[in-house]
Amino acid sequence: MADGMKWPGRQVCGGRVSIFSMPEFVIPVLIVIGVAAVILAVWWHYKQEKERREALFALAQKLGWRFDPSRDTSHDNEYSHFEIFRRGHSRAAHNTLTGETEIAGRRYTAKMGDFTYKVTTNSGKNSSTTTYRFSYLIVHMPYVDVPNLLIRREGLFDKLAGVFGRGSISFESEEFSRRFFVNSPDRKFAFDVVTPRMMEFLMQGKPAAIDIELGRCCLSDGSKRWKPEEFEANLAWLKEFFALWPEHLKVSLEQRASAGRS
């Protein structure tokens, strides 16, 4: 067929069909399909979030905790000592569960839920904003003056820092030291917590980062939301983490707390 030959309702130019000569009904159909796809995506997101809230509410009832699905913009101020709650802007916690839990006969106040923040990047006249979401678990420890402690899986930058002598605290277990980054201003406290039993416990899985600051412990990787069932699993995991602390360490911390109150 020669170039430029016309077909009914469309035009062929150089062997290609021109979209400008498509039947008039095609563009409205494409618009309708696009709008329907957007509506479907919005509905699906709403459905997923509704099911998530219902599951977390059920978990709160099971634990005897309180549940608040609303946005809490004061969360990042209260917990600003944790780096993950200082990122970006428009920060807020939501789907929040609060209550108490017992660990080895001691009461801990706890809080867990979802957190969102936004990061805006500018490139000349254009800007784009990305929303990030992750889940967290925080427990308020029944002690005072607990040294800061960070335990997380070791990454590439940690290995590079180690080359310049700014890496993790080294332990007797080479495998543990290779897999985990541990840092604390109080090395004795770090060694008291990270016993051989604790190393074995930590190496059994791939736990989120454990960050202890100002007498509070935050468990989170700061990058993804947990499934509803993972909240209870992570709470159980953190309870076992604290249960593995040597009794002499917990007694020492309690005595320090008693001395501070007297």
KOLLO-134291 format. One record per residue (C-alpha): residue number from 1; residue in three letters; z, y, x. Coordinates in nm, 4 decimals, decimal comma. Each point is the difference from the previous one (the first is absolute). Layout:
N
    n  res        zz        yy        xx
  NUM  ALA         Z         Y         X
...
end
This chain:
262
    n  res        zz        yy        xx
    1  MET    0,0000    0,0000    0,0000
    2  ALA   -0,0964    0,3385    0,1469
    3  ASP    0,2648    0,2484    0,1054
    4  GLY    0,0875    0,2551   -0,2650
    5  MET   -0,0995   -0,2318   -0,2905
    6  LYS    0,2027    0,0761   -0,3128
    7  TRP    0,1825   -0,2625   -0,2044
    8  PRO    0,1267    0,0619   -0,3503
    9  GLY    0,3295    0,1916    0,0270
   10  ARG    0,0078    0,0111    0,3808
   11  GLN   -0,2063    0,1004    0,2996
   12  VAL   -0,0780   -0,2007    0,3115
   13  CYS   -0,0348    0,2037    0,3164
   14  GLY   -0,0675   -0,1814    0,3217
   15  GLY    0,1141   -0,3290   -0,1496
   16  ARG    0,3377    0,1431   -0,1139
   17  VAL    0,1171    0,0792   -0,3496
   18  SER    0,1110    0,3602   -0,0444
   19  ILE    0,3420    0,0297   -0,1691
   20  PHE   -0,1098    0,3327   -0,1447
   21  SER   -0,2471   -0,1804   -0,2253
   22  MET    0,2510   -0,2590   -0,1321
   23  PRO    0,0242   -0,0302   -0,3786
   24  GLU    0,2181    0,2747   -0,1476
   25  PHE    0,2578   -0,2435   -0,1413
   26  VAL    0,0887   -0,1475    0,3423
   27  ILE    0,2006    0,2954    0,1355
   28  PRO    0,2249    0,0286   -0,3101
   29  VAL    0,0609   -0,3749    0,0186
   30  LEU    0,1021    0,0287    0,3659
   31  ILE    0,2354    0,2869   -0,0868
   32  VAL    0,1599   -0,2054   -0,2777
   33  ILE    0,0437   -0,2956    0,2362
   34  GLY    0,1590    0,2271    0,2620
   35  VAL    0,2419    0,1544   -0,2508
   36  ALA    0,0888   -0,3448   -0,1339
   37  ALA    0,0710   -0,1215    0,3541
   38  VAL    0,2343    0,2948    0,0613
   39  ILE    0,1815   -0,0594   -0,3296
   40  LEU    0,0342   -0,3696    0,0810
   41  ALA    0,1412    0,0790    0,3454
   42  VAL    0,2540    0,2445   -0,1468
   43  TRP    0,1027   -0,2509   -0,2665
   44  TRP    0,0362   -0,2786    0,2559
   45  HIS    0,2148    0,2204    0,2259
   46  TYR    0,2197    0,0986   -0,2960
   47  LYS    0,0363   -0,3652   -0,1031
   48  GLN    0,0936   -0,1091    0,3529
   49  GLU    0,2571    0,2791    0,0377
   50  LYS    0,1492   -0,0749   -0,3432
   51  GLU    0,0393   -0,3675    0,0883
   52  ARG    0,1568    0,0988    0,3328
   53  ARG    0,2557    0,2262   -0,1709
   54  GLU    0,0866   -0,2710   -0,2508
   55  ALA    0,0486   -0,2583    0,2762
   56  LEU    0,2226    0,2328    0,2030
   57  PHE    0,2003    0,0924   -0,3101
   58  ALA    0,0559   -0,3719   -0,0647
   59  LEU    0,1127   -0,0422    0,3619
   60  ALA    0,2451    0,2897   -0,0359
   61  GLN    0,1488   -0,1648   -0,3083
   62  LYS    0,0288   -0,3309    0,1840
   63  LEU    0,1836    0,1669    0,2898
   64  GLY    0,2125    0,2187   -0,2259
   65  TRP   -0,1559    0,3102    0,1542
   66  ARG   -0,1455    0,3193   -0,1453
   67  PHE   -0,3747    0,0635   -0,0192
   68  ASP   -0,1720    0,3377   -0,0058
   69  PRO   -0,3819    0,0094   -0,0058
   70  SER   -0,0221    0,3811    0,0266
   71  ARG   -0,0923    0,1979    0,3114
   72  ASP    0,2903    0,0970    0,2255
   73  THR   -0,1105    0,2823    0,2283
   74  SER    0,3459    0,0301    0,1596
   75  HIS   -0,0161   -0,3458    0,1590
   76  ASP   -0,1705    0,1207    0,3172
   77  ASN    0,2735    0,2611    0,0533
   78  GLU    0,2838   -0,2492   -0,0337
   79  TYR   -0,1675   -0,2522    0,2290
   80  SER   -0,1925    0,2315    0,2312
   81  HIS    0,1635   -0,1635    0,3043
   82  PHE   -0,2395   -0,2909   -0,0571
   83  GLU   -0,3433    0,0874    0,1397
   84  ILE   -0,1926   -0,1713   -0,2794
   85  PHE    0,1388    0,2493   -0,2549
   86  ARG   -0,1132    0,3055    0,1997
   87  ARG   -0,3707   -0,0755   -0,0033
   88  GLY   -0,2600    0,2228   -0,1648
   89  HIS    0,0727    0,2132   -0,3058
   90  SER    0,0563   -0,0415   -0,3771
   91  ARG    0,2578   -0,2666    0,0792
   92  ALA    0,1829   -0,1806   -0,2810
   93  ALA    0,1829   -0,3233   -0,0754
   94  HIS   -0,0523   -0,1815   -0,3302
   95  ASN    0,0644   -0,3371   -0,1614
   96  THR    0,3481    0,0291    0,1492
   97  LEU    0,2646   -0,2718   -0,0274
   98  THR    0,3585    0,0885    0,0970
   99  GLY    0,3176   -0,2045   -0,0009
  100  GLU    0,2438   -0,1957    0,2125
  101  THR   -0,0298   -0,3325    0,1755
  102  GLU    0,2552   -0,2197    0,1738
  103  ILE   -0,0589   -0,1255    0,3529
  104  ALA    0,2538   -0,2306    0,1615
  105  GLY    0,2776    0,1367   -0,2209
  106  ARG   -0,0848    0,3647    0,0614
  107  ARG   -0,1533    0,2400   -0,2535
  108  TYR   -0,3178    0,1882    0,0903
  109  THR   -0,1612    0,2742   -0,2091
  110  ALA   -0,3731   -0,0629   -0,0175
  111  LYS   -0,3180    0,1719   -0,1101
  112  MET   -0,3579   -0,1246   -0,0056
  113  GLY   -0,3299    0,0965   -0,1549
  114  ASP   -0,3374    0,1596    0,0672
  115  PHE   -0,0815    0,3140    0,1979
  116  THR   -0,3161    0,2115    0,0114
  117  TYR   -0,1214    0,2809    0,2205
  118  LYS   -0,3286    0,1788    0,0596
  119  VAL   -0,1849    0,0995    0,3147
  120  THR   -0,2595    0,2779   -0,0110
  121  THR   -0,2595    0,0334    0,2738
  122  ASN   -0,2238    0,3024    0,0465
  123  SER   -0,3452    0,0009    0,1533
  124  GLY   -0,1530    0,3444   -0,0052
  125  LYS   -0,0481    0,1029   -0,3619
  126  ASN    0,0749   -0,3471   -0,1324
  127  SER    0,3347   -0,1704   -0,0487
  128  SER    0,1028   -0,3414   -0,1244
  129  THR    0,3339   -0,1356   -0,1188
  130  THR    0,1092   -0,3625    0,0255
  131  THR    0,2982   -0,1462   -0,1862
  132  TYR    0,2119   -0,2635    0,1741
  133  ARG    0,2434   -0,2361   -0,1699
  134  PHE    0,2634   -0,2371    0,1310
  135  SER    0,3204   -0,1724   -0,1075
  136  TYR    0,3412    0,0169    0,1630
  137  LEU    0,3559   -0,1341   -0,0159
  138  ILE    0,2980    0,2070    0,1147
  139  VAL    0,3626   -0,1126    0,0224
  140  HIS    0,2930    0,2301    0,0701
  141  MET    0,2216   -0,1848    0,2436
  142  PRO    0,3788   -0,0102   -0,0624
  143  TYR    0,0662    0,1333    0,3498
  144  VAL   -0,0002    0,3359    0,1784
  145  ASP   -0,1451    0,0983    0,3347
  146  VAL   -0,2339   -0,2987    0,0115
  147  PRO   -0,2322    0,0418    0,3003
  148  ASN   -0,3681    0,0406   -0,0762
  149  LEU   -0,2076   -0,3134    0,0386
  150  LEU   -0,3706   -0,0692   -0,0461
  151  ILE   -0,1421   -0,3521   -0,0175
  152  ARG   -0,3670   -0,0580   -0,0756
  153  ARG   -0,2890   -0,2147    0,1046
  154  GLU   -0,1461    0,1210    0,3269
  155  GLY   -0,3359    0,1755   -0,0065
  156  LEU   -0,2592    0,1036    0,2556
  157  PHE    0,1514    0,3452    0,0589
  158  ASP    0,3395   -0,1604    0,0646
  159  LYS   -0,1548   -0,2175    0,2685
  160  LEU   -0,1631    0,3041    0,1593
  161  ALA    0,3302    0,1898   -0,0084
  162  GLY    0,1643   -0,2957    0,1718
  163  VAL   -0,2360    0,0423    0,2936
  164  PHE    0,1533    0,3447    0,0592
  165  GLY    0,3566   -0,1229   -0,0407
  166  ARG    0,0502    0,1359   -0,3516
  167  GLY   -0,0267   -0,3251   -0,1876
  168  SER    0,2267   -0,2299   -0,1931
  169  ILE    0,3397   -0,1318    0,1029
  170  SER   -0,0586   -0,3355    0,1689
  171  PHE    0,1842   -0,3125   -0,1110
  172  GLU    0,0460   -0,3407    0,1588
  173  SER   -0,2591   -0,1496   -0,2323
  174  GLU   -0,3394    0,0921    0,1429
  175  GLU   -0,1713   -0,0990   -0,3240
  176  PHE    0,2232    0,2306   -0,2054
  177  SER   -0,0437    0,2871    0,2455
  178  ARG   -0,3761   -0,0510   -0,0150
  179  ARG   -0,0119   -0,0005   -0,3805
  180  PHE    0,2570    0,2679   -0,0888
  181  PHE    0,0693    0,3597    0,0937
  182  VAL    0,3731    0,0807    0,0053
  183  ASN    0,1394    0,3430    0,0785
  184  SER    0,3463    0,1543   -0,0239
  185  PRO    0,1954    0,2712    0,1827
  186  ASP    0,2842   -0,2544    0,0152
  187  ARG   -0,1280   -0,3058    0,1869
  188  LYS    0,3272   -0,1894   -0,0514
  189  PHE   -0,0328    0,0432   -0,3765
  190  ALA   -0,3587   -0,1274    0,0160
  191  PHE    0,1096   -0,3096    0,1911
  192  ASP    0,2910   -0,0538   -0,2430
  193  VAL   -0,2405    0,0001   -0,2955
  194  VAL   -0,2902   -0,1872    0,1569
  195  THR    0,1725   -0,3271    0,0824
  196  PRO   -0,1896   -0,3253    0,0663
  197  ARG    0,0460   -0,0922   -0,3683
  198  MET   -0,1377    0,3389   -0,1039
  199  MET   -0,3011   -0,0417    0,2288
  200  GLU   -0,0751   -0,3365   -0,1553
  201  PHE    0,0345    0,1484   -0,3496
  202  LEU   -0,2322    0,2924    0,0775
  203  MET   -0,2633   -0,2218    0,1593
  204  GLN   -0,0187   -0,2264   -0,3056
  205  GLY   -0,2242    0,2472   -0,1802
  206  LYS   -0,1655    0,3392    0,0213
  207  PRO    0,2670    0,2401   -0,1257
  208  ALA   -0,0540    0,3661   -0,0725
  209  ALA    0,1527    0,2537    0,2376
  210  ILE    0,3802    0,0278   -0,0041
  211  ASP    0,1133    0,3566    0,0648
  212  ILE    0,3732    0,0814    0,0112
  213  GLU    0,0841    0,3701    0,0080
  214  LEU    0,3039    0,1994   -0,1176
  215  GLY    0,1662   -0,3113   -0,1374
  216  ARG   -0,2979   -0,0922   -0,2149
  217  CYS   -0,2470   -0,2812    0,0504
  218  CYS   -0,3607    0,0285   -0,1159
  219  LEU   -0,2292   -0,3010   -0,0266
  220  SER   -0,3679    0,0932   -0,0322
  221  ASP   -0,3288   -0,0146    0,1857
  222  GLY   -0,0925    0,3423   -0,1400
  223  SER   -0,3533   -0,1095   -0,0825
  224  LYS   -0,0196   -0,2224   -0,3095
  225  ARG    0,1597   -0,0584   -0,3354
  226  TRP    0,1870   -0,3213   -0,0628
  227  LYS   -0,0748   -0,2234   -0,2929
  228  PRO    0,2837    0,0117   -0,2580
  229  GLU    0,1255   -0,3423    0,1091
  230  GLU    0,0086    0,1136    0,3640
  231  PHE    0,2754    0,2528   -0,0726
  232  GLU    0,2506   -0,2726   -0,0815
  233  ALA   -0,1199   -0,2094    0,2951
  234  ASN    0,0416    0,2937    0,2401
  235  LEU    0,3456    0,0748   -0,1392
  236  ALA    0,1007   -0,3615    0,0613
  237  TRP   -0,1486    0,0188    0,3501
  238  LEU    0,1923    0,3169    0,0886
  239  LYS    0,3226   -0,1498   -0,1347
  240  GLU   -0,0471   -0,2931    0,2360
  241  PHE   -0,0741    0,2416    0,2850
  242  PHE    0,3379    0,1693   -0,0482
  243  ALA    0,1785   -0,3306   -0,0597
  244  LEU   -0,1086   -0,1042    0,3510
  245  TRP    0,1823    0,2909    0,1621
  246  PRO    0,2909   -0,1421    0,2033
  247  GLU    0,3348    0,0324   -0,1749
  248  HIS    0,1557    0,1741    0,3012
  249  LEU   -0,2666    0,2718   -0,0265
  250  LYS    0,0631    0,0578   -0,3707
  251  VAL    0,3767    0,0084    0,0543
  252  SER   -0,0466    0,2503    0,2821
  253  LEU   -0,2123    0,2236   -0,2223
  254  GLU    0,2551   -0,0248   -0,2820
  255  GLN    0,2835    0,0931    0,2350
  256  ARG   -0,2016    0,2985    0,1145
  257  ALA   -0,0482    0,0990   -0,3647
  258  SER    0,3745   -0,0370   -0,0702
  259  ALA    0,0860    0,2111    0,3032
  260  GLY   -0,2390    0,2677   -0,1212
  261  ARG    0,1695    0,0145   -0,3423
  262  SER    0,3547    0,0176    0,1405
end
